[in-house]
Amino acid sequence: MQHATDCVRAAICQMRSGHQSLLQAQKMASLDDLICGVAHELNTPIGITLTSSSHLLEKVCGLRQEMTEGTLSRRTFEAFLETAEQTLGLVLSSTQRASTLVQGFRQISTDREHEEPRLLALRPHMMACLHALAPDLAARQADVRIEVPTDLSFTTRPRALSQVIVALLDNALRHGFADGRAGRVMLWARQAGNRVSITIRDNGMGIPPDDLPRIFDPFFNGSGAGACRGLGLTMAYNVISHALGGSISVESVINHHSAFRILLPLAPLAERRSRRHAAVH
């Protein structure tokens, strides 16, 4: 009997070890995909910057030579100024794109689990998130409505949740209404047992069914207008899964709507364990 028990324990330990190894392998594969995606996306703006800078340097050398030889004409100088302005514009836009990519990468890699959880009133918190996106909402003429009970509060990491809400709203504005249509975004939340359910739904273009399984992949290039989604949804998925201890799912109908549903615990795992421990004793 003891031998059988020992065998079962050994098998369980082996299964747990195998499960941890699988999780680690999946994390490494996900990290490899992320690094490759960032490197690929950075390659374009860096390449444009290098090419443009080399072109401008060549023009400067030519201009200097004509000045030395005393053959520089007004027309040539004005043409140089026009070329320099266009080239520097390309350099600026490319470096801004590279900076945006790096900032997105930093958002994903930042350890939000160090943020101390606290009791959060959800409705005013969501209103603050909308305020942060006010210029984009006005520019796209988006109608955003919130349906959240005024008494809905739970313990979570506020800054992490803010980043998720803003990222999902930004995704709706940029991709749901990429064809220029003025749309509506609904945010509603409710308590579902020992969890909080948050839904962000837009009436935009929708997501093709073939794209849904990979919608949270970094820099996923799906089909349709505005399909490259950058790192926003990847960041949201990682923050929800790790810092907030929840889950996120998506469902969509083409030319009708997309809806992201977040499920979060009413209290962090450590707090729930503490309560159970106190109840036992």
N, C-alpha and C positions, 0 to 999 in steps of 0.2 A: 504493500500500500504506500509506504513512504517513498519507495523507488518510483512508483507511478506519479506521485505528487511532485517529486523532484524533476521528473521528466517534463511534466506539464509546466512547471515554473521555468525550466530551461527553455522550453519552446516559446513561452510568452516573452521571455527576455530577448530571445532571438528575433521574434516578430517585431518587438519594439525597436530593437537595434536596426533591423531591416527597414522599418518604417522611417526612422530618423535618417538613415542613410538615403532613402528615397527622397525625403523632404529636402535634404541638403543638396542632392543632385539636381532637384527641380529648381531650387534657389539659384544654384550656380548656372544652370541653363538659362534661367530668366535673366540673371545678371549679364551673361554673355550676350544675350539678345539685346539687352538695353545698351550695353557698351557699343556693340556693333551698330545699333540704330543711331546713337548719338554721333559716333564717328562718321557714319555715312551722311547724316544731315549736316554736320559741321564741314564736311569736305567741300560742299558747294559754295557757301559764303567765303570760306578761306581761299578756295581756288579763284573766285572772282576778285577778291582783294589782292591776291598776288599778281594776277594778270593785269588788273587795272593799275596797280602801283608800278609794275614794270613798264607798262605803256606810257604812263605819265613821266617816269624817269627818263625814258627815251626821248620824249618830246622836250623835256627840260634841257637835256644835253644838246639837242638840236638847236634849241632857242639860244642857249649860251654860245654855241659855235657861231651862229649868225651874228650875235651881238659882238663877239670878238672880231669877226671879219668885217663888221660894219655894214652888213647886207640885210639887217633886220628891217622889214617893212611894217607899217601900221597894220596892213591886212593880215600878215603872218602872225603878229602879236595878238590881234583880236581873235584869230582862229585858235591860237594856243589857249587863250583865256576861256573860250567856249569849250574846248576839249577838256581843259583842266576842271572846269565846273561840272561837266557831265561825269568825268571819271571819278572825281571826289564824291559825287553823289552816289555812285555805285559802291565806292569803298565804304561810305557811311552806312548805307542801307545794309550792306553785307555784314559789317561789324555789329550793327544793331541786331541782325538776325542771329549771329553767332552768340552775342551776349544773352539774348532771349533763350536760346537753347541751353546755355550753361546754367542760367538761373533755374530753368525747368529741371535740369539734371540735379542741381543742388537741392531743390524742393523735395525730390524723390529720396535723396540720400540723407536728408536731415532726420535726426533721431527725435521724433516728436513724443516718444514714450517718456521722455524726461519731463514733459509738461505735467504739472500736478493737476489731477482731476478735481473738479469742484462742481457744486450744484449750479445748474444752468437753466434759466427760464428760456424755453426754445423760441417762442414767438418774437420777443424783442431781439433775440440773437439773429434770427433770420431777417428781420427788418434792417439790422445793421449791415448784414451781408448785401442786401439790396442797395443800400445807400452807397456802398463801395463801388457798385457797378452802375450807378446812376447815369454817368455820361454815356456808357455803351447802350444802356436801355433807352435813353432818349434818342441817340443817333439811329437806332434800329426801330424806333417807334414800337417797342415791345410792350405789351400789356401783361404785367406780372401780378398775380393774385396769390395771397397767402390765406390758407385755411388751417390755422393751428390753434388749438384751445389755449386760452390765456393762462390756464392753470397747469399746463403741461411742463413739468420740470424734471430733470434727471441729472445724474452725476456723470460727467464726461470731460474731455479735454477741449475747451472752447476754441483755442487757436487752430487745433487740428480740424475740428468740425467746420470752422469758418473756411478754411482752405478747400475742403471738400465741396461745400455748398457753392462757393464762388466758382470753382472749377466746373461744376456741373451746369451752373447757370451760363457761364461763358461758353461752354460747349454747345448749349442749346442756341445761344445767340449766333455763334459763328457757323455752326453746321446745320442746325435745324432750319435756319432762315437764310442759308447761303445764297439762295436765288433772289434775295432782295425783298421777299414778302414780309409784311408786318404781321407778327404772330402773337400768340398768347402763351405764357408759361404759368403753370399752376404749381404751387408748393403746398402740400398738405402733410400733416403729421397726426399721429394718434398713438396712444399706448396700446400695445398688443401683448397682453400677458406681462411677462417680465422683460419685455423689450419695447423699444420705441421704433415705430415705422415712419420713415420719411420718404415721400414720393415727390419727384420733380418731373413734371410732364409738360411737353410742348406740343403744339399742333402743327409742327413743321413738316419738313420733307420726308422724315422717317429714315430708317436705316435698312439697307438691303439685308434679307435673311442670311445670305452667305457671309456677310460682314459681322454679324452679331457675335459669333464665337470668339472673334479676335479683337473686339472693340476696345478692350483694355490693354492690348499689346502696345508697346512704345512705337510711335511713328507709324502706326498701321495705315497703309494706303489702301483704302477701300474703293468701291466703285461709286460713281456719282460725283456731283459737284461738291467741292470743299471736303474731299474725302480724307486727306491726310490730317490726322487728329493730334499730332504732336505728342506731348507728354502729360497733358492735363488729366485725361481719364486714367492713365497709368498711375499718376500721383494719387488720384482720388482712391483708386482700388487699394493701393499699398497702405495709405493712411487708415482707411476704414478697416482693413484686415488686421493691421498690426497695432497702430496707436489707439484705435477706438474699439478694437475687439469685436467688430461687426462683420456684416456681409453686404454686398451690393449685387443687384441683378438688373437686367434691362430687357424690355420687350418693346417691339416697334411694329408699325404698319406703314408701308410706303405711302407717301402723300397724305398721311393722316395724323400720326403722332409717334413720339418716342417717350418712354417713361423709364426713369431710373428709380429703383426702390432700394432704400437703405434700411437695414435692420441693425439697431444698436442696443446693447444691454442697458437696462435702467441704471446699473451701477457697474463700475469696473470689476474685473475678475477678483482682484485682491480684496476688494471691499466685500464681495459676496462670500468669499472664503472666510473672512473675518467674522461675518454675521453668523455663518453656519457653525463656526468654531465656538462662538459665544453661546449659541443656542444649545449646543451639546453640553457645555459646561454650566 
